């Protein structure tokens, strides 16, 4: 109703002013029967408001749609009144909706093709990398180690690209099961053994109490632990030779997995933004290999798994990342 009044307020004012001018002209012309003039004015007002009432009733549903809110696009496509304006409005909405769906489908198809290309490209790149690593084994030191160090960096970058692409369709690449955390941690440490040796930073595992299995996705949790370990080692290089990986139960019987380093720490001003995509912060500018995507992916995956991540850090003392499962 408010929309209808706002739309027709200028018409009502114009008509009332017109009636007054007409009556004024008749009065000045010498016609002094004011009762008849008032009667004529009343008839004009009656006809005006009769028209407005008819106009509102025949388009009431249209005004309700324009003033209301919808929880889905389908609700906005519900037919309104049979008035010509309402029909034209329905046709306009339906044509716009059709164009919108076509554009969304085109964008979705383009995105899926891009993700498929990225996925295939990453896997194709891993084959020549494996060949390079095998070739490097036959070389003398330090050439062999230098080449394998660079191939490890390329592998890390490729995996980052792959997991970033998969994050958009994580619901299709997701499997919950019983996971042995202690075994998984040892496997991740084995995968990163050359990374530890290269940076002269080594892991120390602490299991404060016996923990059997947890419900989670093993592949994505492996990725999370790997990212936290890589960050801990990278920002400890030259300052500390040890990181601590702990496993224990919290007060409410949740399982906590901690990765603690004694490196440079995270400035307070950066701590609230470290999980934002492409944010590198002060430390990222010092270590140019930082992409700003690692912790963002960790945060997104942790929340999708239904876990929780906490961070504690002091500049110059180190950083602790804690996954609550």
N, C-alpha and C positions, 0 to 999 in steps of 0.2 A: 504493500500500500504506500509506503514512504517513497519508493522509487516512482510509482505512478504519480503521486502528488508533485514530486520534484520535477517530473517531466512536463506536467500540464499547468504548473503554477503560472507560467508566463501567459498561457492561453486564457486562464481564468481572469487574470489582472487585465489583459487586453480587452476581453469581452465586457467586463464591468466598466472600464473607462469608456468604451464605445457606447454602452447603454446610457451612461451619464451624459456624454456629449450629445447624443440624439435627443434625450429628454430636454437638455438645456437649450438646444436649437429650437425645439418645438415650443418651449416656454417663451423664449425670446420672440418667436414669431407671433405671439399673442394668444396662444391657447393656454388658458388658465385653469383648466379642470385638473387639478393636481391629483384627485383620486384616480382618474383614468390613467394619468401618467405613471403613478405608482403601480397601478394594476398592470400596465404594459411592461413596466420594468420587472415586475414579479414574474410575468409570463416568460420574458426573455431569460431571466435567471433560472427559472424552472426548466426550460428547454435545454439550457446549457448544462445544468447538472444532470438532467436526464440522459443527455448524450454521454457525459463523462461516466455515469454509472454503467450504461450499456457498454461503453468502450472497455471499462475495467473488467466487467463480468466476462466478456467474450475473450479477454486476454489475461485472465487472472493467473492461470498456470504459468504463462510465460513470465510474468512479473515475479512469481514465486521462485522460478528457476534462476532468474537473474539476481535475486536478492539472497538466495540460499547458497550453501556450500555442498560439495559432493565428495564422497569418499572414493569414488572410482570414476573413470571416464565413461563407463557404460551408463551411469546414472544421468549424465548430461545429454545422452542421446535419446532419452525418453520423450516420445512425442508430446507436444503441448496441445494448445487449442486448435480449432479448425479455422480461425481467422486467417486472412491472407498473410498478415505480417508474421504470425506465429509459424505458419507453414514455411514461409521464406527463411525464417530464422532457423528452423529445424533443418532445412536443406543445406543452409550455410554451415551449420555445425557438423552435419554428417559429411559434407565434402571436405571440411578442414580435418576432421578426424581420419578420413580415408588417406589424405595426403600425409598426415602425421604418422600413421601406421606404416605407410610405404617408406617414408624416410627412416623411421626407426628400424625397419627390417633391412633396409640397405646398409645402414650403419652397423647393425648387428652382423650381417653377412661379411662386411668388410673387416670388422674386428676379428671375427672367427677365422677368416682367411689369414689375417696378419698373425694371429696367435699360432695357427697351424704352421705357418712359414717359420716363425721364430723357433718353435719346438723342433721342427725337422732340421733347421739350420744348426741349432746347438748340438743335436746328436751327430750331424755330419761333421762338425768341427772336432768332436771328440775322437773320431777315428784317426785323422792325421796327427792329433796330439799324442795318441797312444803309439803311433809309429815313430814319432820324434823321440818319445821317451825310450823306446826299445833301442833306437839307434844311439841315443846318448849313453846307454849302458856300455857300449863298446868303446867309448872314448876314454881318454885318460883324464885324471883329475887335474885341475879344477873345472875343466870344460864340461865334463859330464854333470857335475853338481849345478853348475851355472845354468845349463840348458834345462835341467829338470826343475830348477827353481822357477824359471820363467814359464815353463809349461804348467806348473802348479798355479801360478798367478792367472794364467789364461783360463784354466779350469774353474778357478774360483769365480772369475768374471762371467764365464758362460753359465755356471750354475745360478748365479745371481739373476741373469737375464731369464733363465728358464723358470725359476721360481716366481719371479715377478709376473711373468706371463700366466703361469698356472694359478696365481692368487685370484685372478678374476673369475676363474672357473673352479675354485677350490671345492665347491660342492660336488663336482663330478670326479674329483681326485682325492677322495676323503674316505678313510676306513678306520673305524674305532675298534680297538682290540686290547687284549692284555699285553702289556709291555713290561719287560724286565729292565728297569731303569739302570741298575748297576751294570748289566751286560751291555746296554746301549751306550753308556758313558765310556766304557772301555773300548768299544768298537769305534766310537768317534775319536777317541784319543789315538787309536792306531791309525786312523785315516789321516790324522794331522801330525804324525810323528816327524815328517820332514819339515813341516812348518815350525814345530817346536825347536828342532835342531837348528834351523836356519836363523831363528831369532834368539837362540840361547835362552829361551824361556820354557820351563817344563811344568807339567801338571802334577798336582798332588791331590789324590782322591781321599775324601773323608766320608765314611759312612757312620754317622753317629748312632744309628739304630737300624735294626733289620727291617727292610722294606721289601715286600714280595713283588707284587705287580700293581700297575696303575692302568686305568682306562684312558687311552688316548690314541692318537694316530702316530705310529712309529716313524714313518717317513718324514712327516712334518716336524715332529719333535726332534728328530735327528738334525734336521735343518736348523732348528732354533738353537740347539746346543752348539752346533758348529759355528753359527754366527757369533754367539756370545764368546766362545773360545777364541775365535779369530780376533775379535775386538780386544779381548783381555790381553792376548799375546802382543798384538800390534802396539797397544798403548802402554805396554810394560817394557818394551824393548829399550835397553840402555839404562833402565832404572831399577828393574827387578828381574830375577831369574826364576820366579815361581808364580804360578797361579794356583788357587785352591778350588776344587770342585767338591761341593758338599751335598749330602743327601740325608734328609731327616724329616721327622714328622712335626707339624706345628701343634699348637695347643688344641685346636679343634679337629685333630686327626687328619688334616690335609697333608699332602706330601710336598715338601719344599726342595727344590733343586737350585743350588747356588753356584754361581761362577764369580769368584772374587780375585781381583788382581791388586797389585801394589804399585800401579803405574802413576800416570800423571793426573788422573782424576778428571772429573767433568766440572767446569765452572757452574756456579749456581744459576747464572743467567741463561745457560744452555739446557739445564736439566729438564725444564718443562717442554722443551721443543725437540728433544732428541728423537722422538718417535714420529716426527713429521717427515713426509717424503722429501728427499733431496736436501734435507737439512744436515749440514756438516759441522757447523759451529766453529768455535775457536780451534779445537783440536783437529778438526777436519782440514783446516787451512794449513796446519803444520804437517799433517800426514796426507800427502796429495793423492794417495790411493783411495781415500775415502769417497764413496759415492753418495752417502746420505740415505741409502735405501735399505741397508741391512737391518737396523733397528725398527724401521717402519714395517718391514715385512714380518719381523719377529712379533711386533705388537699386534698386527692384523691377524696373524695365524694363531697367536695365543688366545686372543678374544674369540676367534671362530671355534677353537677347540673347547672353549668354556673354562679356560684356565685364567690365571691372573699373573701379571708381571709387576715387580717392584724394583726400584733402583735406589741405591744409597751411594753417595760419592762425596769425597772431599779432595780438593785440589792439592796435589802433591802427596796424597796418601793412598789413593786408589779408588776403585769402584766395585760395587757388588750388585750383580743382577740376580734376582730371585724369581723363579717360576713356581707359583703355587698351583698344584694339581689337585 
